[in-house]
Amino acid sequence: MLVAPQWIDRVSWAESKVFVGLSRAAIKQSPKYTDQSLIDRDFETRLYGHYSRHGYWVDESALGHVGLPLIRPAEENGGGPQNPAPLRPIK
């Protein structure tokens, strides 16, 4: 399992747990990571898209919608956890 550090809500060292604001089901369906996985922009794009988050590499000011959340129109074009659709701003 792999999540971006900014998605971590808190860490309990006493319990050896990391708490994130993501559902267990969403995490289980996320793009698979192994020791042999290459963490490249394609993998990052799939990971961030799976959780409907824009990537750290996106220049929000260039998008023209700073502060607006992004959604994945999965129903519109067949996207989903294994085939994420491109992100688009909510209007």
C-alpha distances in whole Angstrom, upper triangle without the diagonal:
4,7,10,12,15,13,13,16,17,16,18,19,21,18,16,14,12,13,12,14,12,13,11,12,11,7,8,10,8,8,7,6,8,11,13,11,14,12,16,17,16,13,13,15,13,10,13,15,13,13,17,17,19,18,19,21,23,27,27,31,31,30,33,31,29,28,28,24,23,22,21,24,23,26,28,27,24,21,18,14,15,18,18,21,22,22,26,27,28,32
4,7,9,12,11,11,15,16,15,18,19,21,19,16,14,12,13,11,14,12,14,13,14,12,9,10,11,8,9,8,7,9,11,13,11,12,10,13,14,14,11,10,13,12,8,11,13,12,12,15,14,16,14,15,18,20,23,24,27,28,27,30,28,26,25,25,22,21,21,20,23,22,25,27,26,24,21,18,14,15,18,17,20,20,20,23,25,26,30
4,6,8,7,8,12,13,13,17,18,21,19,16,14,11,11,9,11,10,12,12,14,11,9,12,12,9,10,11,10,13,15,17,14,15,12,14,14,15,12,10,12,12,8,9,12,11,10,13,11,13,12,13,16,17,21,21,25,25,24,27,25,23,22,22,19,18,18,18,22,21,24,26,25,24,20,18,15,16,18,16,19,19,18,21,22,24,27
4,5,6,7,11,13,14,17,19,22,21,18,16,12,12,10,12,11,15,15,17,14,12,15,16,12,13,14,13,16,17,18,16,15,12,13,13,15,12,9,12,12,9,8,12,12,10,13,10,11,10,10,13,15,17,18,21,22,22,24,22,20,19,20,17,17,18,18,22,22,26,27,26,25,21,19,17,18,20,17,20,19,17,20,21,23,26
4,5,6,9,10,11,15,16,19,19,16,14,10,11,10,12,13,16,17,19,17,14,18,19,16,16,17,16,18,18,20,18,18,14,16,16,18,16,13,15,16,13,12,16,16,14,16,13,14,12,11,14,16,19,19,22,24,23,26,24,21,20,21,19,19,21,22,25,25,29,30,30,29,25,23,20,22,23,21,23,22,21,23,23,25,28
4,5,8,10,12,16,18,21,20,18,16,12,12,9,11,12,16,18,20,17,15,19,20,17,18,19,18,21,22,24,21,20,17,18,17,19,17,14,16,17,13,12,15,16,13,14,11,12,11,10,13,15,17,16,20,22,21,23,21,18,16,18,16,17,19,20,24,24,28,29,29,28,25,23,21,23,24,21,22,21,19,21,21,22,25
4,6,9,11,15,17,20,19,17,14,10,9,6,7,8,12,14,16,13,12,16,17,14,16,18,17,20,21,23,21,21,17,19,18,19,17,14,15,16,12,11,14,13,10,12,10,12,12,12,15,16,19,18,21,23,22,24,21,19,17,18,15,16,17,18,22,22,25,27,27,26,23,20,18,21,22,19,21,20,18,20,20,21,24
4,6,8,11,13,16,15,14,11,7,6,5,7,9,13,14,17,15,13,16,18,16,18,19,18,20,21,24,22,22,19,21,21,22,19,17,18,19,15,14,17,16,13,16,14,16,15,15,18,20,22,21,25,27,25,27,25,22,20,21,18,19,20,22,25,25,28,30,30,29,26,23,20,23,25,22,24,24,22,24,24,24,28
4,7,10,13,16,15,14,11,8,5,5,7,10,13,15,18,16,15,18,20,18,21,22,21,24,25,27,25,26,23,25,24,25,23,20,22,22,18,17,20,19,15,17,16,18,18,17,21,22,24,23,26,28,27,28,25,23,20,21,19,20,21,23,27,27,30,32,32,31,28,25,23,26,27,25,26,26,24,25,25,25,28
4,7,10,12,12,11,9,6,5,7,10,13,15,16,19,19,17,20,22,20,23,23,22,24,25,28,26,27,24,26,26,28,25,22,24,24,20,20,23,22,18,21,19,21,21,20,24,25,27,26,29,31,30,32,29,26,24,25,23,24,25,27,30,30,33,35,35,34,31,28,25,28,30,28,30,29,27,29,28,29,32
4,6,9,9,8,6,5,6,9,12,14,17,17,20,20,17,20,23,21,23,23,21,23,23,26,25,26,23,26,27,28,25,23,25,25,21,21,24,23,20,23,21,23,23,22,25,27,29,28,32,34,33,34,32,29,27,28,26,27,28,29,32,32,35,37,37,36,32,29,26,29,31,29,31,31,29,32,31,32,35
4,5,5,6,5,6,8,12,15,17,18,18,21,21,19,21,24,23,25,25,23,24,25,28,27,29,26,29,30,31,28,26,29,28,24,24,27,26,23,26,25,27,26,25,29,31,33,32,35,37,36,38,36,33,30,31,29,30,31,32,35,35,37,40,40,38,35,32,29,31,33,32,34,35,33,35,34,35,38
4,5,5,7,8,11,14,18,19,21,20,24,24,21,23,26,25,26,26,24,24,24,28,27,28,26,30,31,32,29,27,30,30,26,26,29,28,26,28,27,29,28,27,30,32,34,34,37,39,39,40,38,35,33,34,32,33,34,34,38,37,40,42,42,41,37,34,31,33,35,34,36,37,35,37,37,38,41
4,6,8,11,13,17,20,21,22,21,25,26,23,24,28,27,29,28,26,27,27,30,30,32,30,33,34,35,32,30,33,32,29,29,32,30,28,31,30,32,31,30,34,36,38,37,40,43,42,43,41,38,36,37,34,35,36,37,40,39,42,45,45,43,39,36,33,35,38,36,39,39,38,40,40,40,43
4,5,9,11,15,18,19,19,18,22,22,20,21,25,24,26,25,24,24,25,29,28,30,28,32,33,34,30,29,31,30,27,27,30,28,26,29,28,31,30,29,33,35,37,37,40,42,41,42,40,37,35,35,33,34,34,35,38,37,39,42,42,40,37,33,30,32,35,34,37,37,36,38,38,38,42
4,7,10,13,17,18,19,17,21,21,18,19,23,22,24,22,21,21,21,25,25,26,25,28,30,30,27,26,29,28,24,25,28,26,24,27,26,29,28,27,30,32,35,35,38,40,39,41,38,36,34,34,32,32,32,33,36,35,38,40,40,38,35,31,28,30,33,32,35,35,34,37,37,37,41
4,6,10,13,14,15,14,17,18,15,17,20,19,21,20,19,20,21,24,24,25,23,27,28,28,25,23,26,25,21,22,25,23,20,24,23,26,25,25,28,30,32,32,35,37,36,38,35,33,30,31,28,29,29,29,33,32,34,37,37,35,31,28,25,27,30,29,31,32,31,33,33,34,37
4,7,10,11,13,13,16,16,13,15,18,17,19,19,18,19,20,23,22,23,21,24,25,25,22,20,23,22,18,19,22,20,17,20,19,22,21,21,24,26,28,28,32,33,32,34,32,29,27,27,25,25,26,26,30,29,32,34,34,32,29,26,23,25,27,26,28,29,27,30,30,30,34
4,7,9,11,11,15,14,12,15,18,16,19,19,19,21,22,25,24,25,22,25,25,26,22,21,22,22,18,18,20,18,16,18,18,20,20,20,24,25,28,27,30,32,30,32,29,27,24,25,22,23,23,24,28,27,30,32,32,31,27,24,21,24,26,25,27,27,25,28,27,27,31
4,5,8,10,13,11,10,13,15,14,17,18,18,20,22,25,22,23,21,23,22,23,20,18,19,18,15,14,17,15,12,15,14,17,17,18,21,22,24,24,27,29,27,29,26,24,21,21,18,19,19,21,24,23,26,28,29,27,24,21,18,21,23,21,23,24,22,24,24,24,27
4,7,10,12,10,10,14,15,14,17,19,19,23,25,27,24,25,22,24,23,23,21,18,19,18,15,14,16,14,11,13,12,16,17,18,21,21,24,22,26,27,25,27,24,22,19,19,16,17,17,18,21,21,24,26,27,26,22,19,17,21,22,20,22,22,20,22,21,21,24
4,7,8,7,7,10,11,11,14,16,17,20,23,25,22,23,21,22,22,21,18,17,17,16,13,12,14,11,8,11,12,15,16,18,21,21,24,23,26,28,25,27,24,23,20,20,16,16,16,16,19,18,21,24,24,22,19,16,14,17,19,17,19,20,18,21,21,21,24
4,5,5,6,9,10,11,14,16,18,21,23,25,23,25,23,24,24,23,20,19,19,17,14,15,15,12,10,13,14,18,19,21,24,24,27,26,30,31,28,30,27,26,23,22,19,18,17,17,20,18,20,23,24,22,19,16,13,17,19,17,20,21,20,22,23,22,26
4,6,5,6,9,10,14,14,16,18,21,24,22,24,22,24,24,23,20,19,20,18,15,16,17,13,12,15,17,20,21,23,26,27,30,29,32,33,31,33,30,29,27,26,22,21,20,19,22,20,22,25,25,23,20,16,14,16,19,18,21,23,22,25,26,25,29
4,5,5,6,9,12,13,16,19,22,24,21,24,22,24,24,22,19,19,19,16,14,16,15,12,11,14,17,20,21,24,26,26,30,29,33,33,30,32,30,29,27,25,22,21,18,18,19,17,19,22,22,20,17,13,11,14,16,16,19,21,21,23,25,24,28
4,5,5,6,10,12,14,18,21,22,20,21,19,21,20,19,16,16,16,13,11,12,12,8,8,11,13,16,18,20,23,23,26,25,29,29,27,29,26,26,24,22,18,17,15,14,17,15,17,20,20,18,15,11,8,12,14,13,16,18,17,20,21,21,25
4,5,5,9,10,11,14,17,19,17,19,17,19,19,18,15,15,15,13,10,12,13,9,9,12,14,17,17,19,22,23,26,26,29,30,28,30,28,27,25,24,20,19,18,17,19,18,20,23,22,20,17,13,10,13,15,15,18,19,19,22,23,24,27
4,6,9,9,11,14,17,19,17,19,18,20,21,19,16,16,17,14,12,14,15,11,12,15,17,20,20,23,25,26,29,29,33,33,31,33,31,30,28,27,23,22,20,19,21,18,21,24,23,20,17,13,10,12,15,15,19,21,21,24,26,26,30
4,7,8,11,14,18,19,16,18,18,19,19,17,14,15,15,12,10,13,12,9,10,13,15,18,19,22,23,24,28,27,31,31,28,31,29,29,27,25,22,20,18,16,18,15,17,20,19,16,13,10,6,8,11,12,15,18,18,21,23,24,28
4,6,9,12,16,17,14,15,14,16,16,14,11,11,12,9,7,10,10,6,8,11,13,15,15,18,20,21,24,24,28,28,26,29,27,26,25,24,20,18,16,15,17,15,18,20,19,17,13,10,6,8,11,10,14,16,16,20,22,23,27
4,7,10,13,14,10,12,11,13,13,11,8,9,10,7,6,10,10,8,10,13,14,16,15,18,19,20,24,24,28,28,26,29,27,27,26,25,22,19,18,16,18,16,19,21,19,17,13,11,7,7,10,10,14,15,16,20,23,24,28
4,7,10,11,8,11,11,13,15,13,9,11,13,10,9,13,14,11,13,16,17,19,18,20,21,23,27,28,31,31,29,32,31,30,29,28,25,23,21,19,22,19,22,24,22,20,17,14,11,10,13,14,17,19,20,24,26,28,32
4,7,8,6,9,9,12,14,13,9,11,14,11,10,13,15,13,15,18,18,19,18,19,20,23,26,27,31,31,29,33,32,31,30,29,26,24,23,22,24,22,26,27,25,23,20,17,14,13,16,16,20,21,22,25,28,30,33
4,5,5,9,10,13,16,15,12,14,17,15,14,17,19,17,19,22,22,23,21,22,23,26,29,31,34,34,33,36,35,34,33,33,30,28,27,25,28,26,29,31,29,26,23,21,17,16,19,20,23,24,25,29,31,33,37
4,6,8,10,14,17,17,14,15,19,17,16,19,21,20,22,25,24,25,22,23,24,27,30,32,35,35,34,38,37,36,35,35,32,30,30,28,31,29,32,34,32,30,27,24,21,20,22,23,26,27,28,32,34,36,39
4,6,9,12,16,15,13,15,18,17,16,20,21,20,22,25,24,25,22,23,23,26,30,32,35,34,34,37,37,36,36,35,32,30,30,28,31,29,32,33,31,28,26,24,21,19,21,22,25,26,27,31,33,36,39
4,6,9,12,11,9,11,14,13,13,16,18,17,19,21,21,21,19,20,20,23,26,28,32,31,30,34,33,32,32,32,29,27,26,24,27,25,29,30,27,25,22,21,18,16,18,19,22,22,23,27,30,32,36
4,6,9,9,8,10,13,13,13,15,17,17,19,21,20,20,17,18,18,20,24,26,29,28,28,31,31,30,31,30,28,26,26,24,27,25,29,30,27,26,23,21,19,17,18,18,21,21,22,26,28,31,34
4,7,8,6,7,10,11,10,12,15,15,16,18,17,17,14,14,14,17,20,23,26,25,25,28,28,27,27,27,25,23,23,22,25,24,27,28,26,25,21,20,17,17,18,17,20,19,20,23,25,28,32
4,5,5,6,9,10,11,12,14,15,17,18,17,15,12,13,12,15,18,21,24,23,22,26,26,25,26,26,24,22,22,21,24,23,27,27,24,24,21,20,18,17,17,16,18,17,18,22,24,27,30
4,5,5,6,9,10,10,12,14,15,16,14,12,10,11,9,12,15,17,20,19,19,22,23,22,23,23,21,18,19,18,21,21,24,24,22,22,19,18,17,16,15,14,15,14,15,18,20,24,27
4,5,5,6,9,10,10,12,15,15,14,13,11,13,12,14,17,19,22,21,20,24,24,24,24,23,21,18,18,16,19,18,22,22,19,19,16,16,14,13,12,11,13,12,14,17,20,23,26
4,5,5,6,9,10,10,13,14,14,13,11,13,13,15,19,20,24,23,22,25,25,24,24,24,21,18,18,17,19,18,22,23,20,19,16,15,12,12,12,11,14,14,15,19,21,24,27
4,5,5,6,8,10,11,12,11,10,8,10,10,12,16,17,21,20,19,22,22,21,21,21,18,16,16,15,19,18,22,22,21,20,16,15,13,13,13,12,14,13,13,17,19,21,25
4,5,5,6,8,10,10,9,8,7,10,10,11,14,16,19,18,16,20,19,19,20,19,16,13,14,12,15,15,19,19,17,17,13,13,12,12,11,9,10,9,10,13,16,19,22
4,6,5,6,9,10,10,11,10,13,13,14,18,19,22,21,19,23,22,22,22,20,17,14,14,12,14,13,17,18,16,15,11,10,8,8,8,7,9,9,11,14,17,19,23
4,5,5,7,9,9,10,9,12,13,14,18,19,22,22,20,23,22,21,21,20,17,14,14,13,16,15,18,20,18,17,13,12,9,10,11,9,12,12,12,16,18,20,23
4,5,5,6,5,6,6,9,11,11,15,15,19,19,17,20,18,18,17,16,13,11,11,11,14,14,18,19,18,17,14,12,11,12,12,9,11,10,10,13,14,17,20
4,5,5,6,7,8,12,13,12,16,16,19,19,16,19,18,18,17,16,12,10,9,7,11,10,14,15,14,14,10,9,8,10,9,6,7,7,7,10,13,15,18
4,6,8,10,11,15,16,16,19,19,23,22,20,23,21,21,20,18,14,12,10,9,12,10,14,16,15,13,9,7,5,8,9,6,9,10,10,13,15,17,20
4,5,9,10,13,16,15,19,18,21,22,19,22,19,19,17,16,12,10,9,9,13,12,15,17,17,16,12,10,9,12,12,9,11,12,11,13,15,15,19
4,7,10,13,15,13,16,15,19,19,16,18,16,16,14,12,9,7,6,6,10,10,14,15,15,15,11,10,10,13,13,9,10,9,7,10,11,12,15
4,6,9,11,10,13,12,16,17,14,16,14,14,12,11,8,7,8,9,13,14,17,18,18,18,15,14,13,16,15,11,12,11,8,10,11,12,16
4,7,8,7,10,9,13,13,11,14,12,12,11,11,8,7,9,10,14,15,19,19,19,19,16,16,15,17,16,13,12,10,7,9,10,12,16
4,5,6,9,10,13,13,12,16,15,13,14,14,12,11,13,13,17,18,22,22,21,21,18,17,16,18,17,14,14,12,10,12,13,16,19
4,6,8,9,13,13,13,16,15,13,14,15,14,13,16,17,20,22,25,25,24,25,21,21,20,21,21,17,18,15,14,15,16,18,21
4,6,9,12,12,12,15,15,14,15,16,16,14,17,18,21,22,26,25,24,25,22,22,21,22,21,18,18,15,14,15,16,19,22
4,6,9,8,8,12,12,11,13,13,13,12,15,16,19,20,24,23,22,24,21,21,21,22,20,17,16,13,11,12,13,16,18
4,6,5,7,9,10,9,12,13,14,13,17,18,21,23,26,25,25,27,24,24,24,25,24,20,19,16,14,14,13,17,18
4,5,5,7,7,5,8,9,11,11,15,17,19,22,25,24,24,26,23,24,24,26,24,20,19,16,13,12,11,14,15
4,5,6,7,6,9,11,13,14,18,20,22,25,28,26,27,29,26,27,27,29,27,24,22,18,16,14,13,15,16
4,5,8,9,12,13,15,14,17,19,21,24,27,25,25,27,25,26,27,28,26,22,20,17,15,13,12,16,16
4,6,7,10,10,12,11,14,16,17,21,23,21,22,24,22,23,24,26,23,20,17,14,11,10,9,12,13
4,6,9,9,12,12,15,18,19,22,25,23,24,26,24,26,27,29,26,23,20,17,14,12,9,12,11
4,6,6,9,10,13,16,17,21,23,22,23,25,23,24,25,27,25,21,19,16,13,10,7,9,9
4,6,9,10,14,17,19,22,25,24,25,27,24,25,26,28,26,22,21,18,14,13,10,11,12
4,6,9,13,16,19,22,24,24,25,27,24,24,24,27,26,22,21,18,14,13,10,10,12
4,7,10,13,15,18,21,20,22,23,21,21,22,25,23,20,18,16,12,10,7,7,8
4,7,10,13,16,18,18,19,21,18,18,19,22,20,16,15,14,10,9,6,6,9
4,7,10,12,15,15,16,17,15,15,16,18,17,13,12,10,6,6,5,6,9
4,6,9,11,12,13,14,11,12,13,16,14,11,9,9,6,6,6,6,10
4,6,9,9,10,10,8,9,10,13,11,7,6,6,5,6,9,9,13
4,6,5,7,8,7,9,12,14,11,9,6,8,7,8,10,10,13
4,5,6,5,4,6,9,11,9,7,6,9,10,11,14,14,16
4,6,6,7,8,12,13,11,11,9,12,13,13,16,15,17
4,6,8,11,14,15,12,11,9,11,12,12,14,14,16
4,6,9,13,13,10,9,7,9,12,12,16,16,18
4,7,10,10,7,8,7,11,13,15,18,18,21
4,7,8,5,5,5,8,10,13,16,17,20
4,6,5,5,7,10,12,15,17,18,21
4,6,6,9,12,13,16,19,20,23
4,6,10,13,15,18,21,22,26
4,6,10,12,15,19,20,23
4,7,9,12,15,17,20
4,6,9,13,14,17
4,7,10,13,15
4,7,10,13
4,7,9
4,6
4
